[in-house]
């Protein structure tokens, strides 16, 4: 949906309302959602598959270590046991992080009106990234439009220009304006007459 000029959308209007209520919103978005772009590009299904494969590999390693008889190759079992313990802890942390991420996405989706049971993490993150990018772009475009409007407002009205002629002299505070008509019915050009003395 665009306005009658065809340049502003509903998102531009929303961005201007938000910017009026919360100045500096664009910088806040960057500060509060720094990893949104990278999170939206992660395949969460592939991540779950990799975690499952790592868990299976750790189970196989434990079975292999259990099959080695006591007393033989102790250094191998000791180093593998240490490795197994360390990787198991890290895998548990990753699993907890993934579960926490899913719960947070489910909460955010429910807050935004999505059905939590059918919410796809990748689709949600992609939609969020797309919205935040579009919203930031709308904020920037609003800022540029505001700056352009201020610049246009500073210009003299169309058909009237203020020209200052100087031939070797600088304009002084006591200079008086001279009005010269261009032709009948045309607007005037204001010139500043500078007295050399």
N, C-alpha and C positions, 0 to 999 in steps of 0.2 A: 504494500500500500504506500503510495507516494502522494506528496502534496501537489497542489496545482502547478507548481513550478517544475515538478518532476525531479527535484534534486534531494528532497528530504523524505525519509521514510518514517514509519512509526517508531523504529528503533532510534532514529535521530531525536525524535521528540522525547522518548523515554530517557535517552542519554542526557538530554538537556535538563529534564526534571531531576534526575538523580544527581547530576553535577551541581545543580542549584541547592539541593538538600545536603549533599556530601561532597564538598569541594575536594579536588585531588583524587577522585575515584579511580582514574586510570592508573595512577601510581600505586594505589592501594591494591588494585587487582593484581598487578605485577608482583607486589610484595607478599600478598596472601596466597596466591596460587602460582608459585614459581615453577612447579613441576607438572602443571596441567598438560602442557604440550607433550612432554615425554610420556606422561601417564596415558595419554590418549592414543599413543602409538604402540603401546605394549599389547600383545595378544595374551589376554588373561587365560584363555583356554590352553595355549601353549605353555604358559607359566605353570599352570596346574599339572599339565602332563609331565613337565620336567621335574617338578617336585615329587610326583608319584614315582617317576623313574629313579630319582635319587634315593627315595625311601626303599624301593625294591633293591637297589644296589647295596644299600647299607644292610638290609636283611640278609642278602646273599653273602656279604662279607662276614657277618656274624655267624652264619651257618658254617662257612669255610673255617673260621677261627675255632669253632666248637668241634670240628672234625679232627683238628690237629691234636695228637696225644700230648698229655702233660709232660713237661720236661724236655721235649724236642723243639728245637728252633725257638727258644724263648725270646731272643731279640726280635724276631719277626712278629711274634704274637704281641710282645710288649709295644712295639711301634704301631702295629695295626690297631691294637686296643686303644691306644692314645688317639690315633687318627679317627677311629670309629666314634669315640666319645666326643671329640671336638666337632666333627661333622654332624653328629646327631643333635648336639646343642644348637648349632647354626641352622640346621634344617627345621628344628622346632621354632626358632625365632622367625624364620621365613614363613612357616606355616601360620604362626600367630599373626604376623603382619598381613598376610593375604586374607585371613579371616576377618581381621579388624577392618581392612579396606573394603571387603564385601559388605560388612555391617554398616560402615559409614556411607557407602554408595546407596545401600538400601534405604537408610534414613533420609539421605538427601533426595533420593528419588521419590520417596513417600511425601516428603515436604513439598516437592514440586508437582505432586499429583500423579506420579507414576505408580503402577501396581508393583509392589516390592517382590512378589513371587515370580513375576515374569520379566523383571528388569535385567537386561543384558549389560554387564559391566562395560564392555568395549563400546557398545552403542551409546550408553549414558556418558562415558568419558569423552567420546568423540563429539557428542551433541554439546556438552559443556564447553569443550575447547572451541568449537565453532561459534557458539554464542558469545563467549568471552572475547574472542578475536573480533567478531563483528561489532560488539559493543565498544571495544577499545577503538576500533576504526571510526565508529560513529562519533565517539567523544573527540577524536582528533579532527574529524571533518567539521564538527561543530565549532571547535576552537579556531580553525582556519577561516570558517565562514564569519565568525564573530570579528576576527582581526580584519578581514576584508571589508566588512560592513563599517567598522570604525575608520578605516582608511578612506572609504568612499564618503563618509560623513564629513571628513575633514576637508575634502575638496570643495572648491567654490561651486555654486550651481552651474549647470550646463549653460554655455553661452557667455558666461562671465569668467574672465581670467584676470588675475592681477599680475601685471608684468612690471618689472622694475628695470629701467634702463640706466646704465651707468657707463659713462665714457670717461674713464680715468679718475672718477671721484667716487667716494663712498657715500651712501645715503646717511644723512644726519637726522637727529630727532626733530629739527626745525624745518625739514623739507615739507613742501606742500604738494598735495596731489593735483594732477592735471587730468581733466576728463576730455577725451577726444572721441567724438562720435565716428563710427565707421561709415555708416551711410544711413539715410532716413529709415527709421523703424528698427535698426539693428541695436544690439546692446552695446554698451560702451566698454572701452578698455581703460583701466585706471593706470596711469603712469605716474611715477614719482619724479618730480622735477628737482634736480639737485643744482643748487647755486654754487659755482666754483669758488666763491669768496666767502 
